[in-house]
Structure formats: C-alpha cells, structure tokens
Amino acid sequence: MSIIFGLPLLECIYCLACARWAWNRCLHTAGHDSVTWGLATAEEFEPVPRLCRYILAVYEDNIRHPLWEPPGGYGINPDWLILRKTYEDTRGRAPSYILYLDHEHADIVLAIRGLNLAKESDYQVLLDNQLGKRKFDGGYVHNGLLKAAGWVLDAECEVLKELVEEHPNYTLTFAGHSLGSGVAAMLALVVVQHQDKLGNIDRSRIRCYAVAPARCMSLNLAIRYADVINSVVLQDDFLPRTATPLEDIFKSLFCLPCLLCLRCMKDTCLPEEKMLKDPRRLYAPGRLYHIVERKPFRCGRFPPVVKTAVPVDGRFEHIVLSCNATSDHAIIWIERESQRAMALMLEKDRIMEVPAKQRMERQETLTKEHKQEYKAALQRAVSLSVPHVYLPPSEYGTFDESENVEKYNSCKLSSKSSVGSSGKSESKVSWNELIERLFDRDESGHMLLKKSHRDDW
C-alpha cells in the first residue's frame, strides 16, 4: 500500500497513533484518576495502616523478636497470634500468611504477604490464568488466585469457623498485598458465596482490604462486591493500572517492545466503552482508596490526601509514566503514607473538636452514603451495559423490579452450581432426553429436527 500511494502510509498511521498514545500518557497523572472522587474519612480509613503493619509482620520469622518492624512496631500481641504458615507449610499452593485474633479492634484477621521474587511457586500462581479461563458468580476471575484462595480456605476452614462462632461480634478481615491482595479478594468472594462453611456468617461481618491490588476480577464482580472488598492504591502504583494480563507480561519479557507496540495501538484504537463491555477483562476489586501525595510538575511529597469511590468507568485504566511507579507498590511506603494520611485526618478532627455523639452520627451517615454510592455504581454499570450486572431486589418489592429479581435469583443459582472444584453444574440432562426433546424419527428411522425448533432456527 505504501508503494501504491508513494507514501509510507501505514508507517505514518502507526507513528501518529504512537504519538497520540505517548502524548496522552505524558499528560496523564495519577491525580486524574481520582479527581472527581470524594475524600475518605478517618473512620473508614482507620483499618488500612493497621492492616499494612499486620501484612509486614508476615515477613518476620519470629514475631517476638522482630528484625524489620516499622516505627511504632507492628501493633501485634504475640499471644493473640493463632497461627503462621510459611511456604513450606503451604507447599507453594499459596503465599505465606498469618491468622491473628485482634481483641483490641474486635477483628479476626488473615493477612497474606506479597509476591516473593525468589519463589517459583508464586510465579506459577500468577501465570495460571488465561483471559476468560475461570467463571465465578456470573463473572470472571483470575484462575491461579482463586485456586490459592480455595487452598487457604480448605486449610483454615475449621479454625476460622471456630473463631467466628466463639466471637459473634468480631469481623472477619482478609488482607493482602500485591499477590496476596488477589488471594485475599478471592477469599472474600468464596466466603460470601459459602457462608455456611463458616457457621453462616453474615455478609456484613466479612471485609477485605487489598493493598496494591492485582486486577483479579471482572467489572461486574468488582462493583457487586464493593460493599465487602476495599482496594488501596498509592499514587502511581503500576499494578492496578496494568491492563495487560500479568501472564502475558511475564511471558513476553524477551519481546517487550512488541508487546508495548501492540498495547499502544490497542489503547489508541479501542474506545473505553468497548472495554467495559468485555466480560473477561479484569479490574482492581471493590471500593477504591487512592492515596495522592504528589502533584504534577512539582517536586517533593505533599501531605497525603485519600480519595475514595466505587467507580465504574475510569478504574485506573491508564499507566502513569512515573519514576515512582514501582516504589509506590512497596508495602513499606504504603504503610508509611497511609499512616501519615491517617494522622492528618485525626488531627483535623481534633482541631474541629468533634464530639463523640457527633462522631457516631457521622459513622451512621457514612454507612448510608456508602450504600447509596454502591447502588449508584450498580445503576451506572447497568446504564453502560456492563455484562452480568444486576440491581438487587428492593426491600419494598415494587413491580418494576420483577426483571431484576429474576436476574438476581438466576445469577445466585448459577453461582452456587459453578463454584465447586470441578466448576460443573449440578443439574444435568441425559443425551437421550435431549435427543427426544429436539428430534423426531420419520418412517425410515432418520432423525429430523422438530417443527417448532425448525421455526426457531
């Protein structure tokens, strides 16, 4: 084609596409992702720095004699530590984790460490996935992370059930960083779907905090479970923004320029509306908390500000060209900046001298606002035609919601039959019954499609 027109037409189009992609990336900063989000309050953000310290404690060989504790310590009472599992205990099926009974905050915490670059088993968990490989509750999830979560739940099911029943007023919290954040998010999904395994625990008691989260579930699941799962992202962190599947990145290290070129062309030519309608595309899970501490074209760090929302479109869809993209992924920096942000929130409340009664009223108001924001996100997803998103039936049972009730029940029914290890449905129809329903035999014994089905075809 270039020879026919006498111009390098294809080359020019490719260069223009690359120039547009680079221009948008250079102008795009992390603050653009959450510019329209609201500010987080101290009450809802309080668990984040504490859980970051619990995750850091997983890296210690002996919690009674820590070697790398942050300033102020881990905040863990060694006598309340229920168990600690290493890679030798998990046999590479899942990352290391601890189970901690936090009496001070009325919380049962299962904290999971991040990716261990020296462990081949962690890479195997990451690479065990393909686009659209594993379905779950009407959506798609990362297969390797779901299998790791299933192994952890099977191993600790009896212990968790006993703790949940002994402490009915305690919450059950799954927390993880990087690779562990994906396992924690999958654990939350599985426990919500199988509440009977943990003594019929109520959904309101289940929480998950995914720190520096991996993109591990489809958009409909990320929105529908936003009342359970919370994701924490520090400024320019690359992992929540990595739309390219992780397994493709690791497999393409020897041809990374080719991968970047294809990524450039795809981002330039594929509109976001079409990306939202792809049911297999994975996203960062749940409600998002974005810690912003740097401003564009300015040097140094500013007092961190925490933004939060349940967005449908614009869930960290663009890589930020920043020298801090990898350092912002480190759990040490996230713990430090989240603690700074928390201290600023508490100081602001102290200056305003908020009474205890008003704080309780604000907590109730915050809960209502989160519920309203959650419903608004579901409605937004339905308006954008995101696949497999439904509005839960209203408690008032109005007539115009009959269609939503049918979708809700059908999705719940399908999820129960597809969560098992085999992933097969419980209801089966034999081949003979299927043939009798679809075909008739003529006088010579040949099979003919029934007239009603021929009309449908």
Disulfide bonds with the S-S distance in Angstrom:
none
